[in-house]
Amino acid sequence: MTEEDALASATLTMLEMIKTGTTTFLETGMVGRYGVDEIVETVHKSGLRAAIARHVMDMTNYATEENALHEGLVETGEYSMSDTIRLYRKYHGWDGRIFIWFGPRTPGAVSVELFREISARAKELKTGITMHLAEVKEDVEYLKRDFGRSPIEFAHWVGLTGPNVVLVHTIWISDDEIKLLSETGTNVSHNPSCNSKLGSGIARVPEMLRAGVNVTLGCDGGPSNDNYDLIEEMKIAALLQGARLRNPEALRAEDILEMATLRGAKALGLEGVVGAIEEGMKADIITINYWDPKLMPMNDPVSHVVYAAHGDDVANVIIDGKLVMKDRKVLTLDEDEVLTNVEKRARELFERAGICVEPEIKWPLI
């Protein structure tokens, strides 16, 4: 991918998030080759509020798999750290909507020394850290084998726990680790669609919430999810836990809605700023068109949003008091221009990569 391809892809993602009702998001890791500056500036132009993490790494492994990272994504610890700090100094706090975080890669791609440096610099700069952890069983095997610690114990050992940390997935964790997350005030991002599509497992969300862990909701990304519809993600999160625990009230609609709003704001250090419609808070508001067969009769708005609505039902999006989408038309990005550019660049990318763009038909043709 060229920088232009990456910008087109990122802009498409922003467009989809706005059209499905997301006002604020956390990007968990970008690398320098994708032209981070241009992407950050386009996020600002889109009107979205975002914490954008820049990947930091100094190794090339993924848990037990050695040299797993493609050579085009490999960076040195010195460069990735210095570039993250450069981005922080250039963009952090921009109009109260852009924040730069540290995004260490998963264990195996980051040394203990670099993890600890990231922790120290994040505290010094008063910013956040996010990392994918315990998404796969191999994380547990690798950390036990090489460090004698479970995933959350390892994160705590290297300084990656606390209110400024969002750990993504945390599927393969124990009761003791849930307790440690709670005691340290560490946030968790639950990504149910991604975890299901990849067959990674189901995070123990009700147990974490009962223990006092702040769990919010995410989608990971297009390659492991296929969409960025946070409203759809709410329903899947609820259904998974009901099936796992054979309890339809394992996660109630109110719990899920809080994960997508109040708890998300808290995880990003924006508690009391966004996440609710209250006097004195930023006006980040979406409206949903309920005049639709699947949402009628509207006797329980919370349940209907979680179980019946889709992102396409979002009518208007207001971020920081400014209208970003009105009657399904995004006002900050040119939708036709974005889609035309993406279609052209995707075809060219597939051709350069030697990827067949014709679908493989699974059934006999007659």
NORCORUR-V226608 format. One record per run of one state. SS is the DSSP state (h for helix, s for strand, l for the rest). FROM is the first residue (numbers start at 1). TO is the last residue. If there is no record, write none. Layout:
BEGIN
ss->[SS	SS]
from->[FROM	FROM]
to->[TO	TO]
END
This chain:
BEGIN
ss->[l	h	l	s	l	h	l	h	l	s	l	s	l	s	l	h	l	h	l	s	l	s	l	h	l	s	l	h	l	h	l	s	l	h	l	s	l	h	l	h	l	s	l	h	l	h	l	h	l	h	l	s	l	s	l	s	l	h	l	h	l	h	s	l	s	l	s	l	h	l]
from->[1	3	20	24	31	32	35	36	47	49	57	62	63	65	66	71	74	77	92	94	95	98	105	112	126	129	134	137	148	151	158	165	170	175	185	187	191	192	198	205	211	214	218	222	225	230	246	253	261	262	268	271	272	274	275	285	289	293	296	301	308	311	314	320	322	327	329	331	335	354]
to->[2	19	23	30	31	34	35	46	48	56	61	62	64	65	70	73	76	91	93	94	97	104	111	125	128	133	136	147	150	157	164	169	174	184	186	190	191	197	204	210	213	217	221	224	229	245	252	260	261	267	270	271	273	274	284	288	292	295	300	307	310	313	319	321	326	328	330	334	353	366]
END
